[in-house]
Amino acid sequence: MPKGRSFTTGTLPRGIEAAIPLAAAILLKRKLRPSVLAPYYNDPVAFVHDIIRWPEGEGLTPYQEDILAHLPVHGRVAAYGPHGLGKTTLESLALLWFSITRDEAGTDWKNPTLASVWRQLEKFLWPEVHKWAKRLDWNRLGVDPWVEQRDLLAMSIKLAHGESFALASDQPSSLEGAHADSLFYTFDESKAIPAESWDAVEGAFSGAGSDVKAEAFALACSTPGEEQGRFYEICTRKPGFEDWYVRRVTIDEAISAGRVSRQWVEARRLQWGETSVVFKNRVLGEFASSDSTGVIPLAWVERAVDLWNQNAAAISANPRIQGLGVDVGGGKSDGDMTIFALRRGNVITEIRRFGRGDTMETVGRIQGVLNGQPLADDCYPVVDSIGVGAGVVARLREMDVPVVPFNAAEGTDRRDASGELGFANKRAWAWWNLREMLDPTNDHNVALPPDDLLIGDLTAPRWRVLSGGRILIESKDEVRKRIGRSTDTGDAVVMVMAELTMMNGEADPIVHNAATGYGRDEMTREYHREVMEDYSRGETAVGDLFSKEF
């Protein structure tokens, strides 16, 4: 639709035309003062077309128009779909429509914005609001432009009759105090917002409707996740949520609108596998729960990534590490890359990938990482010692470099957290160990970098219980056959986190040196234990692990 075109009867999406008389009646009942924006009061689509200065050839997608058009009619709109469909843009435009039209009409209004994590508001939603605020056509609005730090602040808009602002979704009590004649709740990345927050907002709708003065709206957008939670219940129209209008955007719609490329879809299909929960959630835009036989649920991995993102600045500011996991690639005869997973505390600080290289190149890179650490005994490489990795372990020992060899096939006497199940081999224990560390109920607060390959790797392997009560994890070869690639990045992380657990457990990892039988010295062991004990007690925050010297 060309820029500047306003909607009239006959051009609105199906179901909207019939609501025009009702919307007009509501408008008259509220006795709004005359304004050039009065025609847009219940028409966000026309507002966005007419008041936003769109670059040539750009504009709303058909599904964005549909979602916006239903907002003033249904009041509550939930939208979900694949990554890249423009959810944050949609939320920002709806926010600007609401705040400007209500304020110019002299209506008492409020617009709380909330998300699953504060960073989503700080780094994504509100910067997007600022971006689109700069494209407002103030001449057409007939009002003076907003003044930054007075009208438009970092995470709020303050106008004559109301305010748009950010709220923490993990504090439901803070959501109950919003009272105004016109309320609009914006839920960003809604899948992880707790049910208590949704319930707290519900009170705002008790006094809103066509038969009273007050009005209330809600726009909830997200990529889908697990088949649980309030957003899932809304989008699947569970009993009690029939008053929400739900719009699912398909991957084909996003491709047709030019928002997602087919090449990206195919690349992710190869990367994650089309049957994986990651592909279904992020690419197809479908709710899907992790395979019941999958070792690590996607929701747990995403929680760890969110924690990493919240502490990204502190993580980058301190390069010191306490562990290095090395999954050695197959060299010239294999397409696998060599992966380094760098760890500090319970945080994977960085993933490094290297192409085909021989044993000496890998050893040299390991030495480069170790030489960059301030304490010689502060970091030990954990290297897979099967296949090509055996040569790396042997060469490090020859050079008197302490190394933790990791043999995935060897046996172990370790048990799971319940003490009831054992493990078929060390690989099974190590993967299960990371599962238990990522389990939110265990409060380990593991943080993982936002790396797509890592996310796909950690959610790929499956498990089963053998006779005798032993857990078996799919082998790398079995996973490769099923999804078309190896979980090298995940394995590097699994190994370095297993080393952390062994270090903090009943026995330290055995660090061998061929010449001296070298092991961790007592001072280094005590140093690590003190740091991690403080961290596990909550006396050291995730960010503090990177901003302080212990």
Secondary structure by P-SEA (a helix, b strand, c coil): ccccccccccccccccccaaaaaaaaaaaacccccccccccccaaaaaaccccccccccccaaaaaaaaacccccbbbbbbcccccaaaaaaaaaaaaaaaaaaacccbbbbbbccccccccccaaaaaaaaaaaccccccccccccccccccccccccccccccccccccaaaaaaccccbbbbbbcccccccaaaaaaaccccccccccccbbbbbbbbbcccccccaaaaaaaccccccccbbbbbcaaaaaaaccccaaaaaaaaaaccccccccccccccccccccccccccaaaaaaaaaaaaaaaaaaaacccccbbbbbccccccccbbbbbbbbccccccbbbbbccccaaaaaaaaaaaaaaccccccccccccccaaaaaaaaaaaaaccbbbbbcccccccccccccccccccaaaaaaaaaaaaaccccccbbbbcccaaaaaaaacbbbbbcccbbbbcccaaaaaaaccccaaaaaaaaaaaaaaaaaacccccbbbbccccccccaaaaaaaaaaaaaaaaccccccccccccc
